[in-house]
């Protein structure tokens, strides 16, 4: 019984690591992060219309969601994928951070892409103030060795003339996912302090596997 309890606890820990934030943006201040770290094999995401929006898997905002407004992306084995044309995806913060000053949106894909994300606040939309990308660590999958690309878009709300105390009543990001693009992770960060996210630091794959390692130790201890 004791071993069973430990195994359950380790499984929960592994799940927490698997759904952790996909990147560290190095932001300061009060930060709210909504993250979709596992986008493969999800129920209800057909190639035409989605039955339900996808709630953030790690979030302080229980209303944050991922939706598709058009196109063919659906949840395949490795992530959101389409062979039926481009898709427009929307990431909504149902409860925007109070006095938000900086917004950062990250996309983790299995190949490079050139779509520019746009931030929507009320009836206005804004192009990114800054962007960058980085090639992450390689990892093994059923399709062989994959090297994800992390692309980051950032908005300086004060620099864009957004009044943080009155204008931000709703907030979402939209971007076009090209045909055949595989999306394995998404993250929306909000901070009440603006500092340039100078580097996109992928969460090490070793951290995601930490729970599995602990499970192995548990089995060894039982023997």
Residue pairs with C-beta under 8 A, 6 or more apart in sequence:
3 218
3 222
6 218
7 215
7 218
10 211
10 214
10 215
10 218
11 211
11 215
13 210
13 211
13 214
14 210
14 211
14 212
14 214
14 215
15 211
16 211
17 207
17 208
17 209
17 210
17 211
18 37
18 38
18 208
18 211
19 35
19 37
19 38
19 57
19 58
20 35
20 37
20 58
20 203
20 207
20 208
21 33
21 35
21 37
21 58
21 187
21 203
22 35
22 37
22 106
22 108
22 150
22 185
22 186
22 187
22 202
22 203
23 106
23 108
23 150
23 152
23 187
23 200
23 201
23 202
23 203
24 201
24 203
25 104
25 106
25 152
25 189
25 197
25 200
25 201
26 195
26 197
26 198
26 199
26 201
27 102
27 104
27 189
27 191
27 193
27 195
27 197
28 191
28 193
28 195
29 101
29 102
29 191
29 192
29 193
30 97
30 191
30 192
30 193
31 97
31 189
31 190
31 191
32 60
32 61
32 93
32 97
32 189
32 190
32 191
33 58
33 59
33 60
33 187
33 188
33 189
34 56
34 58
34 59
34 60
34 61
34 64
34 91
34 93
34 187
34 188
34 189
35 56
35 57
35 58
35 59
35 185
35 186
35 187
35 188
36 54
36 56
36 57
36 66
36 185
36 186
36 187
37 57
37 58
37 185
37 187
38 57
38 185
39 54
39 75
39 79
39 80
39 183
39 184
39 185
39 186
40 75
40 76
40 77
40 78
40 79
40 184
41 75
41 76
41 77
42 54
42 75
43 75
44 50
44 51
44 52
45 51
45 54
45 68
45 73
45 74
45 75
45 80
46 74
47 72
47 73
47 74
47 82
47 84
48 72
49 68
50 67
50 68
50 74
53 65
53 66
53 67
53 92
54 65
54 66
54 67
55 62
55 64
55 65
55 66
56 64
56 65
56 66
61 93
61 94
61 95
62 94
62 95
63 92
63 93
63 94
63 95
64 91
64 92
64 93
64 94
64 95
64 188
65 91
65 92
65 94
66 89
66 90
66 91
66 92
66 186
67 89
67 90
67 92
68 87
68 88
68 89
68 90
69 88
69 89
69 90
69 174
70 87
70 88
71 82
71 84
71 85
71 86
71 87
71 88
71 89
71 177
72 82
72 83
72 84
72 85
72 87
72 179
73 80
73 81
73 82
73 87
73 89
73 177
73 181
73 183
74 80
74 81
74 82
75 81
76 182
77 142
78 110
78 141
78 143
78 146
78 182
78 184
79 110
79 182
79 183
79 184
79 185
80 89
80 177
80 182
80 183
80 184
81 180
81 181
81 182
81 183
82 177
82 179
82 180
82 181
83 179
83 180
84 179
85 179
86 176
86 177
86 178
86 179
87 176
87 177
88 174
88 175
88 176
88 177
89 174
89 175
89 176
89 177
89 183
90 172
90 173
90 174
91 105
91 172
91 173
91 174
91 186
91 188
92 170
92 171
92 172
93 170
93 171
93 172
93 188
93 190
96 168
96 169
96 170
96 171
96 190
97 190
97 191
97 192
98 192
99 164
99 165
99 192
100 157
100 164
100 168
100 171
100 190
100 191
100 192
101 156
101 157
101 158
101 164
101 191
101 192
101 193
101 194
102 154
102 155
102 156
102 157
102 189
102 190
102 191
102 192
102 193
102 194
102 195
102 197
103 119
103 154
103 155
103 157
103 171
103 173
103 188
103 189
103 190
104 152
104 153
104 154
104 155
104 187
104 188
104 189
104 190
104 191
104 197
105 117
105 119
105 152
105 153
105 154
105 173
105 175
105 186
105 187
105 188
105 189
106 150
106 151
106 152
106 153
106 185
106 186
106 187
106 188
106 189
106 200
107 113
107 117
107 150
107 151
107 175
107 183
107 185
107 186
108 136
108 148
108 149
108 150
108 183
108 184
108 185
108 186
108 202
109 148
109 149
109 151
109 181
109 182
109 183
109 184
110 146
110 148
110 149
110 182
110 184
111 149
111 181
111 182
112 133
112 149
112 151
113 149
113 151
113 177
113 178
113 181
114 178
115 175
115 176
115 177
115 178
116 127
116 128
116 131
116 153
116 175
117 128
117 153
117 173
117 174
117 175
118 125
118 126
118 127
118 173
118 174
118 175
119 125
119 126
119 128
119 155
119 171
119 172
119 173
120 126
120 170
120 171
120 172
120 173
120 174
121 157
121 162
121 167
121 168
121 170
121 171
122 167
122 169
122 170
124 162
125 174
126 155
126 160
126 162
128 153
128 154
128 155
129 154
129 155
129 156
129 159
129 160
130 153
130 154
130 156
130 196
130 197
131 151
131 152
131 153
131 154
132 151
132 152
132 197
132 199
132 200
133 149
133 150
133 151
133 152
133 200
134 149
134 150
134 199
134 200
134 202
135 147
135 148
135 149
135 150
136 147
136 148
136 149
136 150
136 202
137 147
137 148
137 202
137 204
137 205
138 145
138 146
138 147
139 145
139 146
139 148
139 205
140 146
148 184
148 185
148 202
150 200
150 202
151 200
152 197
152 200
153 173
154 196
154 197
156 194
157 164
157 168
157 194
158 164
158 194
159 194
162 168
164 192
171 190
173 188
177 183
